[in-house]
């Protein structure tokens, strides 16, 4: 028997993607299917909890076609598609733009089109595509040029797919700033990041889960880029106003 009204998350084997997958599994409302690039402890935890996992390398030309072949064997309809797979590759390295384009642009573009029939087959009132972008897209980053450019393309595709798939499927994006530090991050680095926020805190993955819950529940939200940045985009304006 195929899974019905499944939520499919790409890149859910670690950190934010893993936390989101575990959050949705804990709710128990929908079957969960996820992709991962390398088999890490988080992957095993999701499989043990009942999720269905597929190993996928979106830098391979046939990645989406291969994934869809396996996905349609096990899934009859989809409640939501969440693009969380992400890759940062230094601009100084060969093929940096292509590698990140494959993950942030080509794969979501192809998956949106390929999964549309599965989303339309869902008998619930809401069907969603949600992409995870980056709050720094609106500012750029001198050390992450290709990364930011491809995330910006992902946000623009959100706007276009929202128009193309309406009213059957809602299409939105979430653009988080730093949500969790790495264990090796120094106290100085952490304070420097806090200094760039109106809400100086490490919010954790919970705020992303809350944003996803809102978009899944809302019947009237599409074509939105939801910022989760602690007010960082306003810090410079506040400093300018105090001069």
N, C-alpha and C positions, 0 to 999 in steps of 0.2 A: 504494500500500500504506500502511495506517495505522500509526502508531507504536504499539508495544505496550510495556506496563510503563513508561510515561513518568512522570517526576517533573515536576510543575507547580509553579512558584514564582511568586507574585504580587510585583510591585514589586522586580524584580531588576536594575534598570538602573544602580544606583550603590551605593557604600559596602558595607555589610554584605551586602545582598542580592546584589550583584554578586560579591562574594568567595565567597559560598556557592554561587552558580550556577557559577562557575569551578571551584570545588573539586569539585562533583559531576560536571561535564563532564570534568575531568581523570581522575576515577576510571573513567569510560567504561562504567559498569555499566548505565546506563539512558539513554534519550533524554531530553533536557531541553526543556521548554516553559516560557516565562516571559512575564510581562506587564510593561509599562512605561507610565508616564504621558507622559513626554516623551522624545524621541529624543536621547540623550546618547552620548558616546563609549563608555561601557560597554555600551550596547545594541548598537552596531556590533561591538564585540569579541565579544560572545556570538553574534551572528548569523554572524560570520566563522568562529567556532569550531564551528558546526554546530547551534546551538540554534535553536528555532523561537520567534519572538517575536510577541506580539499587543499592539497599543497599546490601552489601556483606561483610561478615567477612571471610577473607581468612584463618583464623585459624581453620575454620570448614572443616572437611574432604571432605564434598560434595560441597564445595563452588563453585568450577569451574564448576562442572556438573550442579549445580543449575543456575549459571549465564548463561551458554551456552544455557540452555533450554529457558530462557527468552530472551536472545540476538537473537537467531535465529528466534524467533517469530516476531521480529521487524526489523531485519537487514538482507538485502539480499546480501550485499557485503561490504567489508571494505577497505578503503584507507590506514589505518594505525592502529597499535596497540601500545599504549604507556604505558609501565609499570612504573607508578609513585608511586603506593602504597608502603608505607614504614613503618617500625616499629622499634623503638629502645626500647629494654627491658633490664634492668640492668642484668649484668652477675650473680649477687648474687641472683637473683630471680629464683624460680623453672621453669624449662622448657624454659629458656631464649633462648637456641640454637634452640629448636624446633619451638618456636613461630616465631622467625625471619626467620628461614628456610622456614616455610610455606608461608610467605609473599614474601620473596625475591627470593626464588628458586623454590619451588614446584608450586606455583600459576603461575608464568611466564612460567615454563616448560610445564605445562598442557595447559595453554592458547595458547601458540605458536602453539602447535600441533592441538588443537581444532579449532583455528581460521584460520588455513592455507587455508581450502577450501573457506572461506569467503574472504580472501585476494586474492586468485587466481581468484575469481569471479569478482574482480574489473576490469573494462575495461580500466582504465587509464594506462599509461606507467610505473608509479612508484607505488610500494606497499612496505610498510615499517613496521618494528618492531623496536621500540626505547625503550631502558631501561634506567632509571635514577639510576645511581650508586652513588658513593661518591669518591671524590678526595683523601681521606685519605687511600683508599684501598692499595695504593702502599707503604704506610708508616706503616700502622697498628695503633692501639690505645689501650693503656693498660686498659682503662676503657670501651672499647666497642669491646671486643674480638669476641663475637658471631655475633654482628652486622657487623663488618668488614669482617669476614669470609664468611658470607652469601652474602654480596655485592660482594665479590671477586668471589664467585661462579656464581653470576648473570653475571659478566663480562666475565667469561670463557664460560658460555652458549652462550653469544653473539657471540663469535668466532665460536663455533660449529654450532649454528643455521645458521649463515651466510653462512657456507659451505653447510649445509644440504639443505637450501632453495634457494640457488642461481641456476639460475639467476632470478627466478620468484619474489623473495622477498628480499629486502635489510634489513640487520639486523645490528644495531649499538647501541652503548650506549653512554651516556653523564655522565661524572663524575664531578659534581660541588663541589667546596669547599663552604664555607659560602657565601650565596648570600644576605640574609637579616638578620638583627639582630632582636631579640625579644625586645619588648618595655622595659622589665625589665632589659635588659643587661646594666651593669654599664659602665661608661666612661672608667674605668681602663681595663675592659674586652675587650671593643671595641678596645682600643689602643693596647692591647696585640695581638689581632688578626691581626691588621694592620701591626704590627712589623714583622709578619711572611709572608708578601706578598711583591712581587716586585712591584705590582700595588695596593697600599694601598687605597682601596675604598670599599664602600658597593654598589655593582653593581645592586642589585635588580634582580627581576625575568626576566627582559628584556633580559639579556644575555642568559638565558636558552631558552627563546622563539626564539631568533635569531638562536641558535644552532639547535633547532628543525626545524625551517624553512629551514635552510641550508640542513639538512639531508633529509627532505621531497623533496626538489627541486633537489638535486644532483642525477644524474643518474649513477654515477660512484663511489659511496662511500658505502662500506659494510665491515663488520668485524672491524669497527673502534671504539676505546674507546676515545671519545673526552673529553679532560680535560678542565674544566673551573675553574682554581685554582688561578688566579692572579699571577702565577709564584711561588707559595709557595714551590713547590718541588725543586726549585733552590736556595732558600734562604740559606740553609745550605751550599751548594757548594760555594756560593758567599762569605760567611763568612770564609770558609776554605781557599779560594784563597787569602784572605786579611791577613792571618796570616804571 
